[in-house]
Amino acid sequence: MAGIKISVDRLQVGNYVKLPVNWKDHPFLFSSFLIKSQEQIDLIRSLGLKQVVIFPHKSDAPPKPMGTEIQLAESSINHDEVADLDARLRADKADRIERLKQYRRSLQRSEKAFERSLTQMRSLINKLQNRPLTAMREAQELVDDMVSRLLNADDMVLHLMSDMPEGESIYYHSLNVAILAMMLGKEAGFSEQEIKVLGMGAIFHDIGKVKIPSQILRKMEPLTKPEENLMRQHPRYSRDLLDLVKECNPEIKTLVYQHHERLDGSGYPERLKGEKLDKLTQMLSMVDEYDSLCHPQQKGQARVPHVVLSYLFKHRTKQLNKDYIGLLVKQLGIYPPGSVVQLSNGQVGLVMSVNPKRLLYPSVLLYDPMVPRQEAAIIDLEDAGLTIGKVIAPSRLPEPVFEYLNPRTRISFYIDYTSNLNQ
């Protein structure tokens, strides 16, 4: 339902109002909010506004009738109370802006670290066939560094990363699976060595796809039976490539060879059942399935993260470790980074980060046409006193909102081990 313009003289407590000024030009945290006191109305008047927009369907009370005169004379307004409210709101807003700047700096640090890791991924994967020992050493260095920071962190924030360039899915997918698998391995109580083996297996699990013709890898239509059979050989090809490195841990080879096996024996290439699959294989296969369902080869079949989590619980518990699926939900939350959500105040936003310790209160980038996108507010929901009402499919967003929020086609994560928007 659209809003209606009214004179500020008609405002009263319980109106849901939208201020027609830039976010920086008023002291309130949001440009749209429910009026809860007469002092807020007086403060709106002090901004020199003649008209505002209200939304009756979000309001707890109607505006005053048209033609109603202001009952409170200007001389009777307590200007000291209004000034005090203005000062408190502006101080709070300035504090939140500073925390937003800190958050954006942490996001930029994570983006740079993510790009460095991707560069290392490209390098080591391209070296595996011709310089396998060098590739293995670089992969081990990458994993060791990530595991060291992971195990020494008291707090973690999982950030949404930038979108993926065309033709680089193997790097993004492998890094994404490695990050999530190692994070879950820590939470599952795996040893440091087990987490490192898991990370190495994740990095190399799809390396065999370099032996699959590119026209098959990039095919947007469903694969033919012969093409599907060839694609199913990639775990074998991955193991063959790792065989080039005599020093490669046999456990890593087992992981890459078995990552498409399933607990009920429905997987490939050996149709192994649960008792033949160790905990590292079960973890890797679950995370790989999650990321693949979010980003399938046929883009039309892609699902948003929260739908994939629900799907795994409903349809994959016989094939995948149910406890590990639960652990994934516990770490990502029911609103993972990349989710487009509608908040309790009606605003729409994009989930940018989650802290596993505060899953119901992710950090959300807000859509506000009054604020340039590069300056868009990213808020901590608990700090702002808001909750998530529902998740919205990106395809259902109006074009201006879609362009503003820029939902990712590839949902990639990276861990910031130190910062939090609410710190």
PyMOL commands that set and color helices and strands:
alter all, ss='L'
color gray80, all
select helices_A, chain A and resi 8-10+23-25+38-46+56-58+74-76+79-127+132-152+169-187+192-204+207-211+214-217+225-231+234-242+250-258+274-276+279-294+299-301+305-315+322-332+373-375+381-384+394-396+399-405
alter helices_A, ss='H'
color red, helices_A
select strands_A, chain A and resi 4-7+16-18+32-34+51-54+157-160+340-343+348-354+363-366+378-380+388-392+413-416
alter strands_A, ss='S'
color yellow, strands_A
deselect
rebuild
show_as cartoon
